Structures are given as structure tokens and as C-alpha cells.
Amino acid sequence: MLVVPVPELEAYVLERTRHYDDSFVSADPAFVHAHITLLAPFLPEPSAADLERLAKIAEAASPWTYDLAAVEMSAGGNIHLTPEPAEPFAALTAELSVAFPQCPPYAGRFEPVPHLTVDHVAGGADLDSTRTSLAPVLPARCRADRISLQWYANHDCRLIAEWSLGGAPLPAER
């Protein structure tokens, strides 16, 4: 899965991940649970050429600042935050989709809409309770500065590789 990590919401999303399925809590200190998906699923075993293509896409993209404030719910009960602006995320998803046509976003089942999942009604949450629990951390001013290739599996969530946007050094504290 290719994502933009959202460390500003990590504590909240990590707690919700524990609530739903502790087996998806990563022991990898570089792994960020809070993220905005760019492309998933991705190649199970990317080649060196695939990784080089990702590096070039990341280097050509500039980092940007965005805000997370609006708590919304999809028709399927997914409670999420919508980034403002959303266009840079959508543009990266479109570019990655062209570069990796064998990996359509969400396997072609859903239209890719940039969002940060924070909860789901199946877990007993609703919009009001989620808005209340997020009130201390929203609005959040965030910085998209990297693309992360993350692996998700029970008891094996980990960071595989990471590329800074615009070629800037990656943050030391992760």
C-alpha cells in the first residue's frame, strides 16, 4: 500500500486500531498507522525498477501543507477526515495509477477519494461521538512530505520503503 503518513493523528488512529484489531498494531517504529492512501493494493513484491519509478514520482512532487477538520461518513459507514486541499493527493493517486496500471486504486471497486479513516460505525462509533473524541486534535495542520510503501498483515505491519517528496531529506523523528 502506498500512503502519505499523517503523524499528527497517529495517537488517535493507533488507539482505534487497537480497539478493532490489535494484530494490526505495528512494532515497527517507522510505521505510521494514520495515513491517506494513495494506491492500494500495490505490488506484493515490487522490483528494483518499480521502486526506482516510485522514487522518481516522489522526487518530482513538491511537499504541501493541508488541513484535516471535516469529520464525514461514507455510505459504507467509514468515518473519515477529508484533507483540504485534496487535489494534491488525487493528483499523486492519478500519477501512480498511470505508472502502475496493474494496480488500480482499491482494485477498481471504489472511486479513489482522499481521506484519513478514523473509525467505523461497525465498531459502535457514530459521527457525533467521533467528532467529540477528535475535538482536542482538530483542526489539524499537516504536512505531506513523503510517500511510504507499507505492508499490512496480521502481526506484520511494517514500513518497506519511503521516499521524500521533492527530494528533501526525510524527517529524523518518526
C-alpha positions in Angstrom: 0.0 0.0 0.0 1.3 3.5 -0.9 0.4 6.1 1.6 1.1 9.6 2.9 1.7 9.2 6.6 -0.2 11.6 8.9 1.8 11.6 12.1 -0.3 14.4 13.6 -3.2 11.9 14.0 -1.1 8.9 14.9 -2.1 8.6 18.6 -5.8 8.7 17.7 -5.6 6.2 14.8 -3.3 3.9 16.8 -5.9 3.8 19.6 -8.7 3.0 17.2 -6.6 0.3 15.5 -6.0 -1.3 18.9 -9.8 -1.1 19.5 -10.6 -3.0 16.3 -7.8 -5.5 15.9 -4.6 -5.4 18.0 -2.9 -7.7 15.4 -2.6 -4.6 13.1 -0.6 -2.6 15.6 2.9 -2.4 14.2 6.0 -3.0 16.3 8.0 -1.1 13.6 8.8 2.4 15.0 8.9 3.9 11.4 5.4 2.6 10.6 2.6 5.3 10.8 -0.9 3.9 11.2 -2.5 7.2 10.4 -2.3 7.7 6.7 -4.0 8.9 3.5 -4.0 6.1 0.9 -2.5 6.9 -2.5 -2.6 3.5 -4.1 -3.8 0.1 -2.7 -3.4 -2.7 -3.3 0.1 -2.4 -4.6 2.6 -4.9 -6.0 3.3 -7.7 -3.4 6.9 -7.8 -4.5 8.0 -4.6 -6.2 11.1 -4.9 -8.4 14.1 -2.5 -8.2 12.7 -0.8 -11.3 9.3 -0.4 -9.6 11.0 1.2 -6.6 13.0 3.5 -8.9 9.8 4.6 -10.6 8.3 5.4 -7.2 11.4 7.4 -6.2 11.2 9.5 -9.4 7.5 10.2 -8.8 8.1 11.3 -5.3 11.1 13.4 -6.2 9.0 15.2 -8.9 6.2 16.0 -6.4 6.5 19.0 -4.0 5.6 18.7 -0.4 2.4 20.5 0.7 0.5 21.6 3.8 -3.1 20.5 4.3 -5.7 20.7 7.0 -7.9 18.0 8.5 -11.0 19.3 10.1 -14.2 17.9 8.5 -15.4 14.6 10.0 -17.5 12.8 7.5 -19.0 9.4 6.8 -19.2 7.4 3.6 -22.2 5.3 2.6 -20.4 2.2 3.9 -20.1 3.6 7.4 -16.4 4.6 7.1 -15.8 7.7 9.3 -13.0 9.8 7.9 -11.3 13.2 7.7 -11.1 14.8 4.3 -7.9 16.7 3.6 -8.1 20.3 2.4 -6.8 20.7 -0.2 -7.5 17.2 -1.5 -6.2 17.8 -5.1 -2.5 17.1 -4.4 -3.5 13.6 -3.1 -5.7 12.9 -6.0 -3.0 14.1 -8.4 -0.5 11.7 -6.9 -3.0 8.8 -7.0 -3.7 9.5 -10.7 0.0 9.6 -11.5 0.7 6.4 -9.6 -2.2 4.7 -11.3 -0.7 5.6 -14.7 2.7 4.4 -13.6 1.3 1.1 -12.2 -1.7 0.3 -14.3 -1.7 -3.2 -12.9 -2.7 -1.7 -9.5 -5.9 0.2 -10.0 -7.0 2.1 -6.8 -9.0 -0.2 -4.5 -8.8 -2.9 -7.2 -11.2 -0.8 -9.2 -14.1 -1.3 -6.7 -14.3 2.3 -5.4 -13.5 5.7 -6.8 -10.4 6.9 -5.0 -11.3 9.9 -2.8 -8.5 11.2 -0.5 -9.4 10.6 3.2 -7.9 9.5 6.6 -10.0 6.8 8.1 -10.5 7.4 11.8 -13.4 5.0 12.7 -16.3 2.9 11.5 -19.9 2.6 12.6 -19.5 -1.2 12.9 -17.3 -0.6 15.9 -20.0 1.3 17.7 -18.9 4.8 16.7 -21.1 7.5 15.0 -20.4 10.9 13.6 -21.2 12.7 16.9 -19.0 10.5 19.1 -16.2 10.7 16.7 -16.4 14.5 16.4 -16.4 14.7 20.2 -13.4 12.4 20.6 -11.4 14.2 17.8 -12.2 17.7 19.1 -9.0 18.1 21.1 -6.8 17.4 18.0 -8.9 19.1 15.2 -8.4 21.1 13.2 -5.0 19.6 12.4 -2.5 21.3 10.2 -0.4 18.6 8.5 2.4 18.3 6.0 2.6 15.8 3.2 6.3 15.2 2.9 6.8 11.6 1.9 5.3 8.5 0.2 5.5 5.3 2.3 5.3 1.8 1.0 3.7 -0.1 3.9 2.9 -3.7 4.3 -0.3 -4.6 6.2 -0.8 -8.1 7.6 -1.8 -9.5 11.0 1.2 -9.2 13.4 3.4 -7.9 10.5 2.5 -4.3 9.7 5.7 -2.6 8.7 7.4 0.1 6.6 9.0 -1.3 3.4 10.4 1.8 1.9 9.9 5.6 1.9 10.6 8.5 -0.4 10.6 12.2 0.4 8.5 14.5 -1.8 10.7 16.9 -3.7 13.9 15.0 -2.8 14.1 16.7 0.6 15.7 14.7 3.5 13.1 12.6 5.4 12.3 13.8 8.9 14.7 12.2 11.5 12.0 11.7 14.1 9.5 9.1 13.0 
